[in-house]
Amino acid sequence: MKIKNILSAIFSHGVRWEFVERNPVCGQGGTPGHRGASTGVRQSNRISITRVILPPDVVRQTLEQLPLREATMVLIDAVTALRASELIALKWRNVGWDTGTLRSEFAFVEGELKDTKSRNNALPLARPVLNVLRLWRQHTPYRSDEDWIFASPHYHGKTPYTYQILFRRHIRPVIERVSTLKSSKQAPIGWHTLRRSLV
């Protein structure tokens, strides 16, 4: 459905600028440069994917069974609702230890830093969450202010971890074990699941 919406928007601009006569996705057209009435196939915006939301107890059990690295990532993601690309783009300088806040500045997408989509960049962090971050900072070799919080040792800390692989290999199996849920195309369990569960 997202692809259809994107294509429809592209063709709508094409109609507006008279590159094409009509939008084949939704049938918009008519007089040159005007979108006109819809005469195409109607598209439903109804989402066929079931959004999985984890109960707080499942999140707690997952955190208890994960190693420190993954537990820290899951905790931060669950309490801030950051996108995974924004989570791994965090650096230690983004943590306000005195103010109890976390500042999200960028998203790390396909190896590039991009502007974050989040509107509120200063996120409050409870003291127990800050304590977990302090513990992780003691364990990671990349702990200077300009280091990524989740820097990958495979690339000598120059890039963050690949969050999709971490979730698929280490986090999702634990969630499925403690909750008896199974990820599927209709009900996927991913980083978005954590964003929706506690916030």
Secondary structure, DSSP 4 states (H G I P E B T S, - for coil): -HHHHHHHHHHHHHHHTTSSSS-TTT---SSTT------S--------S------HHHHHHHHHHS-HHHHHHHHHHHHH---HHHHTT-BGGGEETTTTEEE--EEEETTEEEE---S--EEE--HHHHHHHHHHHHHSS--STTSBTTB-GGGTTSSB--HHHHIIIIIHHHHHHHH-----SSS--SHHHHHHH--
